[in-house]
Amino acid sequence: SWIVGFGVEDSGLEERRFPTRDELDRAAPGHPVYLKHRSGHAAVANSLALAAAGITDQSPQPPGGHMDRDATGRLTGVLREKSAAAPIEKILPVPTRDRMKEGVITAGRLYASAGITSVHDAGAEARPDTYRAYHEAVAEGRLHQRVYAMIWGWPGNHLYLEKDLGLRTGFGDERLRLGAVKLFVDGSIQVFTCAFYDPYITLDTDSTRANPRGVLQLTPNELNDLVVEAHAKGFQVALHAQGDYGIDVALDAIQYAMWKAPRPDPRHRIEHCQCVTPEGLRRMRRLGVIGSFYPHHSWYWADRHISTFIGEERASRMNPMKSAMRAGVVTVAHSDAPIAAIGDPVFGAEPLFGIWCAVNRTTRAGKVIGPEERITPMEGIRAFTINAAYASFEERLKGSIEPGKLADLIVLDRDPCAVDPWEIRDVQVLRTIIGGRTVFAR
Amino acid sequence: SWIVGFGVEDSGLEERRFPTRDELDRAAPGHPVYLKHRSGHAAVANSLALAAAGITDQSPQPPGGHMDRDATGRLTGVLREKSAAAPIEKILPVPTRDRMKEGVITAGRLYASAGITSVHDAGAEARPDTYRAYHEAVAEGRLHQRVYAMIWGWPGNHLYLEKDLGLRTGFGDERLRLGAVKLFVDGSIQVFTCAFYDPYITLDTDSTRANPRGVLQLTPNELNDLVVEAHAKGFQVALHAQGDYGIDVALDAIQYAMWKAPRPDPRHRIEHCQCVTPEGLRRMRRLGVIGSFYPHHSWYWADRHISTFIGEERASRMNPMKSAMRAGVVTVAHSDAPIAAIGDPVFGAEPLFGIWCAVNRTTRAGKVIGPEERITPMEGIRAFTINAAYASFEERLKGSIEPGKLADLIVLDRDPCAVDPWEIRDVQVLRTIIGGRTVFAR
């Protein structure tokens, strides 16, 4: 039977590399094994898993992805991006609706303890069971957070678009809504798949030899078509894009859709927006595109950005949240769970920790990167609250504590704006209230 | 029989508008009439011509073009851009090879009198007779100018690409070479078809009601495909793009082709580049894209730009040649014949007049527009000589008077760099020498 895992972190292993298929073969003989990298943008499979999917040493490289091979041309088991992993992902056991429902309920409990009252689910796969699981969890009163469920719009799998049900972003109610159409433009820096103008700094790998400046998971043409379609049908689009070039390709598509079919206030989003250029920020301002940043990134991975991936200069400009705010871009912060996870003692994704990261911009090794991009604690709070509410068209409903808004609020043991910035990560959530009801108390 | 003309200039008529189909019907009863606008980006047809092409009041608007209709929905006969005019252009009598040959020979004589020793033919339609006509004119010793024949790469008609002959830009010799693949991204400001981020200022026309920000003759996807194909096959591309948005779309496609298939020094070009933004210039510098400007434009049409098309602010930033040079963009000037024509007493296209235009930036009405973009006479000379040679990969062969280079030179009656800038247009060409041989003397 299949052994499927999530969260392989090559940088967390002593060897600083992925396990190989041979190591997995030895560890779990007789089982197909498939372990996803923490970034979600790569995976490692053992020999049985590769064989089950029909992936062989002779398989051609897929567009927008990469299957690593060793010097002899033999697959190592590492599969980068969806196009490489798809043959396996397609044959993996599909979680049942009940399992998904229990999953979101469990997550909701954890999230309550971290003071989270609303989530933007950036990966609600467009299958009927996804929405049914959410509906049931909400209807049973077991999921308290408000959910903005982005439609994981992989081509051929973006249910609501393809079936053209006439639904659009915002459909639903304050408990559960259809969110943006989510599309992936590029990948993850940590697996060399973000699209940059300039090459990665480590070029002696199988992956970077083939793709020295990363990959585009969707070609500009595919992206244009999808964004134009989604935009014209009334959807917000949320484009995962992190490399400087990947972000520009995303903005090109958004610009074209808005030029071709103008409509008021579409609020398209760039997710992560990690290495956006100054001009990219100006374009975002002009287009009203929201920048959604993942501040924890600088703590977890910036040291490796510097040593292995993009070098110090580019790393120091990662997550330019201060510049984004100065440029007039609506600047949102997210926790990117499950890339890091709420409650994970090593890779925590708590929003207060995210604020700490954005305020201090310190790496695990203790280096302050791009200090000019540090933001204030209040700017961090706004990025996780009112600006996030704006990003789901709900700024009049929530995101601040005001008469007439939903009674979603939390109680902290001290004021993050008053403590020493270094202490923000120690601030405790004492109580989480959603719709006036306490869902967590310490 | 057909009456076909070129050079309708609505701004030159008292009525400041195109003639209508009815006026043409009355003027030439019994003949199909088709008159192209001076810009080349529109035409007016009479009723017989429309009928012959099967264009009716019920015909749908073509993508990337526009057929004007009056308030009752009746066609006026004005057809904007290739997609609208194609049904007629396809049935027009095709000039014979001999006629084309005599045409280029006649043009060559005129050009010699204006001191022109080399031409970049930006519209060598990709038909075998085009190249045969050139070959014969050169072989017979009756065409003296050196020709860089750009391949008019309309989709479905870009012969050398489609047939994949393995030829590429530069193939040929110093007399006649294959040039860039020429593609049209947007149109002409004077017929409201350049693609801008912001609308035209005259919006109560049939054309601007439908396309307030102009048109893209090729969608970004079509352009990406063509540019990627041409670039990957070793061609330079020369993209006609004039509006700020049209130019950005052109740069997006060039960027993508170069990202996807890097090769050294492709020297892609933006033709006219009229309303490029400062950031566009920075991108051009990064990509090594050449800016090819039409300086005469500010004299002939800037007054109408201000009053009718794009308003004073955008007009004052037209043809930012000084900014382009400062940004490090290789800056070329062209005469754009036959839009204006060498030897035409009213719409002259002489290079020395172009230098005068770029140095003075004065409109017909006597207004100086964007004085900060004025260049020096020597910069103007370089734009028409060594930089133009660079744009055809021939800067080591010609473009300056140096030992070892071709003996292509002209003699003037005074030094354009020494006279009063206002006098540059009066400088006379006394002698034109190509390959050491005098081909014109006054």
Interface residues (C-beta under 8 A of the other chain):
Chain A: A195 Y197 R213 T219 P220 N221 N224 D225 Y245 D248 V249 D252 Q255 Y256 W259 E279 R282 R286
Chain B: A195 Y197 R213 T219 P220 N221 N224 D225 Y245 D248 V249 D252 Q255 Y256 W259 E279 R282 R286
